[in-house]
Amino acid sequence: MVTLLNKISQAPFVRKAIEDKADLSAFREKPSFKVLAGVFAIAFSYVLGWPMVGLMGIISYKTGNPWFTVIGGPAFYGLSHLVFMAGMVLSGAEYSLIFLRWLTRVTMESLIHRFGA
């Protein structure tokens, strides 16, 4: 276990996170418009997903036309996926990396402390 921890701790990403004492201070700053737009897009994608698929099913049932579900369901579900990905591109990458660096540092320091690597 100690050898594995030593090997992992020498990886550039891990070593830099520990050396820089990566923290979550970036989350204290006011988010930019881009980040807020991304979070809104992510939230909106949930409205476009299964609720719209369900609505297409109800419309199909009420009108007796199954094509609303056959075409509309997958179309709205695919659209919701694209909107979610756009939201992640707008807001996710920067803050995800900050969080991942912090989590890496905390986890590795804990494991090194526990197993004495």
N, C-alpha and C positions, 0 to 999 in steps of 0.2 A: 504493500500500500504506500509506503514511504517513497519508494522509487517512482511509482506512478504519480504521486503528488509532486515530486521534484520535477519530473518531466513536464507535467501540465503547467507548473508554475513558471517554467522557462519559456512557454509560448509567448510570443510578442504581445498579443492582446492582454493576456493575464498579467504579464510582468509590468506592462505600462499602466494597467488599471491599479495595480498595487503601488507602484512607484508614485503615481499621480494622486494617490489617495482619493480615488473617484468617489464623488458624493452626489447627492440629489439636490444641490443648491439651485440648479437651473429651474427646478419646478417652482421656486419662489417668485420668479419673474412673471410679469404679466404676459400671457400668450399673445403671439402676433395674430394678425388677421388671417394669415394663411393657416395657422394651427386651428383657429376657431372655425374656419370654413371646413377644414378637414374633419373636425369633430362633428360638425353639423351634417356633413355628407355621410359619415359613418352612422349617425343616428337616423338619418333619413333613409338609409339603405334598409334598415329594419322595417320601416313602414312599407317599402316597396317589395319586400320579400314575401313571406308566407301570408301576411294579411291580404295582399293583392291576389295571391294565388287562390286563397279562400273566397275572396270576393268574385273572382272569375268563375269559381265553381257555383256560387250562389246565382250569379247572372245566368250561367248555363242552365241551371235547374229551372229558374223562373221562366226563361224564354224558350226552353226546350231545344236550344241550339248548343251542342257540345263543343263547337269550335271555339267558343270563348275560353273554355278550359284548355283545350288542346293547343291552341295558339297563344292565348293570353297568359296562361299560367307560366309556361317556360319563358316567355318573353319578359314578363315582369320579374321572374326569379333571376334570369340572366342580367337584366338591367340592374337589379339590386346588388348583384355581385360586382358589376362594373363600378357602381357608385361607391360601394364599400372600398374597393381597391383604390379608387381615386382619393377617397378620404384618407386612407392609409398613406398614400404617397404625399398628400398635402401635410399631414400632421404626424404620422407615425414614425418615420425614420429617425428624425433627430432625437426625439424624446425616448424612443425605444432603445437607441444606442446608449444614451445617458443612463437609463435604468439598467441595461445589460452590463455596462461597465461596473456600476455600483454593486450589482448582484454578484458579479464575478469576484470582485475584490472581497466582499463580505464572506462569500462562500469559501474562497480559497484561504483567507486568513483564519476562518473558523476551523477548516480541515487541517491546516498546518499546525494550529494551536492544539487541536485535539490529538493528532497523530504524531506530532513532534518532527515534522519533516524539515 
